[in-house]
């Protein structure tokens, strides 16, 4: 189990190709991903699947929105926006559902649960032989894009999880030293 955690790497979305997971494999990933800590059993998340031509259609809409946000955007940057969702065969949007009337469980805890789902999806994808990347960027926070994707007033994007078959093995990167991050608290 620890070896799987220690081997986790994000594969850049541009390096993910077909095939992506079929329906049965995706559901298997989701069964693992929903097993996250969830204080109060609120299930403060849902999923939105983007595949096939919908990826290019979303890219076109994102590019149009980028142009509206910045009319001076360069053609290279605009093309990058256009292709943002077209690399991996599957983009799974993890949506945090943050009911404002839920005063028992703090919103931040519900948001952490949705974030945990994103991480669990990365682990599940890699365990099943796929590569994955958790991305956000401005389209995760733009009100027009959120409306386009059908998010409600009290929903937020926790992450766009790009999943596919890696074209290359993701290189290891330098990781922080846990010893340097650990401190002990002592009573004053």
C-alpha positions as CSV (number, residue, x, y, z in Angstrom):
1,X,0.0,0.0,0.0
2,X,2.8,2.5,0.9
3,X,4.6,1.5,-2.3
4,X,1.6,2.6,-4.3
5,X,1.4,5.9,-2.4
6,X,5.2,6.5,-2.8
7,X,5.0,5.8,-6.5
8,X,2.2,8.3,-7.3
9,X,3.0,10.8,-9.9
10,X,1.0,13.2,-12.0
11,X,1.2,12.7,-15.7
12,X,0.9,16.0,-17.6
13,X,-2.5,16.2,-19.4
14,X,-0.6,16.8,-22.7
15,X,1.0,13.4,-22.2
16,X,-2.3,11.4,-21.8
17,X,-3.8,9.6,-24.8
18,X,-6.4,7.0,-25.7
19,X,-7.5,4.7,-24.4
20,X,-9.2,6.1,-21.4
21,X,-11.1,4.0,-18.9
22,X,-14.2,2.3,-20.1
23,X,-17.5,2.8,-18.1
24,X,-16.9,-0.2,-15.9
25,X,-13.3,0.9,-15.1
26,X,-14.4,4.4,-14.4
27,X,-17.0,3.2,-12.0
28,X,-14.4,1.1,-10.3
29,X,-12.3,4.2,-9.9
30,X,-15.2,6.1,-8.5
31,X,-16.0,3.4,-6.0
32,X,-12.5,3.9,-4.5
33,X,-12.6,7.7,-4.8
34,X,-15.8,8.0,-2.7
35,X,-14.3,6.3,0.3
36,X,-12.8,9.5,1.6
37,X,-13.3,11.0,5.0
38,X,-16.7,12.8,5.1
39,X,-17.5,14.4,8.4
40,X,-21.3,14.1,8.9
41,X,-21.7,11.8,5.8
42,X,-22.7,14.8,3.7
43,X,-21.3,13.5,0.4
44,X,-20.4,17.1,-0.5
45,X,-19.3,16.2,-4.1
46,X,-20.5,15.0,-7.4
47,X,-18.9,14.2,-10.8
48,X,-19.3,15.5,-14.3
49,X,-17.8,13.4,-17.2
50,X,-16.4,15.1,-20.3
51,X,-15.4,12.9,-23.1
52,X,-15.3,12.7,-26.9
53,X,-16.4,15.8,-28.9
54,X,-17.5,17.5,-25.7
55,X,-13.9,18.1,-24.8
56,X,-13.3,20.1,-27.9
57,X,-16.6,21.9,-27.5
58,X,-15.7,22.9,-24.0
59,X,-12.3,24.1,-25.2
60,X,-13.9,26.3,-27.8
61,X,-16.1,27.8,-25.1
62,X,-13.2,28.3,-22.8
63,X,-11.2,30.0,-25.6
64,X,-14.1,32.3,-26.3
65,X,-14.4,33.2,-22.6
66,X,-10.6,33.8,-22.4
67,X,-10.9,36.2,-25.3
68,X,-13.8,38.0,-23.6
69,X,-11.8,38.2,-20.4
70,X,-8.7,39.5,-22.2
71,X,-9.3,40.9,-25.8
72,X,-5.5,41.3,-26.1
73,X,-4.8,37.6,-25.6
74,X,-2.2,36.2,-28.0
75,X,-3.1,33.5,-30.6
76,X,-0.7,31.0,-28.8
77,X,-2.4,31.5,-25.5
78,X,-5.8,31.3,-27.1
79,X,-4.9,28.0,-28.8
80,X,-3.7,26.7,-25.5
81,X,-7.1,27.4,-24.0
82,X,-8.8,25.8,-27.0
83,X,-6.9,22.6,-26.4
84,X,-7.0,22.7,-22.6
85,X,-9.5,19.7,-22.4
86,X,-8.6,17.9,-25.6
87,X,-5.5,15.9,-24.6
88,X,-6.7,13.2,-22.2
89,X,-9.6,11.1,-23.4
90,X,-11.5,11.6,-20.1
91,X,-11.8,14.8,-18.0
92,X,-13.7,14.2,-14.8
93,X,-14.8,17.3,-13.0
94,X,-15.0,16.9,-9.3
95,X,-17.6,19.3,-8.0
96,X,-17.8,20.4,-4.4
97,X,-21.4,20.7,-3.2
98,X,-21.4,23.3,-0.4
99,X,-24.9,23.6,1.0
100,X,-25.0,27.0,2.7
101,X,-27.7,25.8,5.1
102,X,-25.5,23.1,6.5
103,X,-24.3,24.8,9.7
104,X,-23.3,21.6,11.5
105,X,-20.3,20.7,9.3
106,X,-18.0,23.7,8.4
107,X,-17.8,24.4,4.7
108,X,-14.1,24.1,4.6
109,X,-14.4,20.5,5.9
110,X,-16.8,19.7,3.0
111,X,-14.4,21.3,0.6
112,X,-11.6,19.2,1.9
113,X,-13.7,16.1,1.4
114,X,-14.1,17.0,-2.3
115,X,-10.4,17.6,-2.6
116,X,-9.7,14.2,-1.0
117,X,-11.9,12.7,-3.8
118,X,-9.6,14.3,-6.4
119,X,-6.5,12.8,-4.8
120,X,-8.2,9.4,-4.4
121,X,-9.1,9.5,-8.1
122,X,-5.4,10.0,-9.0
123,X,-4.5,7.0,-6.9
124,X,-7.3,4.8,-8.4
125,X,-6.4,5.8,-11.9
126,X,-2.7,4.9,-11.4
127,X,-3.6,1.7,-9.6
128,X,-5.6,0.6,-12.7
129,X,-2.7,1.5,-15.1
130,X,-3.8,4.9,-16.2
131,X,-2.1,8.3,-15.9
132,X,-3.9,11.2,-14.4
133,X,-3.5,14.9,-13.5
134,X,-5.4,17.1,-11.2
135,X,-5.7,20.6,-12.7
136,X,-7.7,23.7,-12.0
137,X,-6.7,27.1,-13.5
138,X,-8.9,30.0,-14.1
139,X,-11.7,27.9,-15.7
140,X,-12.3,26.3,-12.3
141,X,-13.2,29.7,-10.8
142,X,-14.8,31.7,-13.7
143,X,-18.6,32.2,-13.1
144,X,-19.4,31.9,-16.8
145,X,-17.6,28.6,-17.1
146,X,-19.3,27.3,-13.9
147,X,-22.7,28.2,-15.4
148,X,-21.7,26.6,-18.7
149,X,-20.9,23.3,-16.9
150,X,-24.2,23.5,-15.0
151,X,-22.9,24.2,-11.5
152,X,-25.4,25.5,-9.0
153,X,-24.9,28.6,-6.9
154,X,-23.4,26.7,-4.1
155,X,-21.1,24.4,-6.0
156,X,-17.4,24.8,-6.8
157,X,-14.9,22.9,-8.9
158,X,-12.5,21.1,-6.7
159,X,-10.6,19.8,-9.8
160,X,-10.5,18.8,-13.4
161,X,-9.1,15.2,-13.3
162,X,-7.5,14.4,-16.7
163,X,-7.3,10.6,-17.1
164,X,-5.8,8.5,-20.0
165,X,-3.0,6.3,-21.0
166,X,0.4,7.9,-20.4
167,X,2.6,8.4,-23.5
168,X,5.7,8.3,-21.3
169,X,6.6,7.4,-17.7
170,X,6.2,10.5,-15.6
171,X,9.6,11.4,-14.1
172,X,10.0,11.6,-10.4
173,X,10.4,15.1,-9.0
174,X,12.0,16.3,-5.9
175,X,9.7,15.8,-2.9
176,X,9.9,17.7,0.4
177,X,11.7,16.2,3.3
178,X,9.1,15.3,5.9
179,X,11.7,15.7,8.7
180,X,12.0,19.4,7.8
181,X,8.2,19.8,7.9
182,X,7.6,18.0,11.3
183,X,7.6,19.9,14.5
184,X,6.4,19.0,18.0
185,X,4.0,21.0,20.1
186,X,4.8,21.3,23.8
187,X,2.5,22.7,26.4
188,X,3.6,26.3,27.4
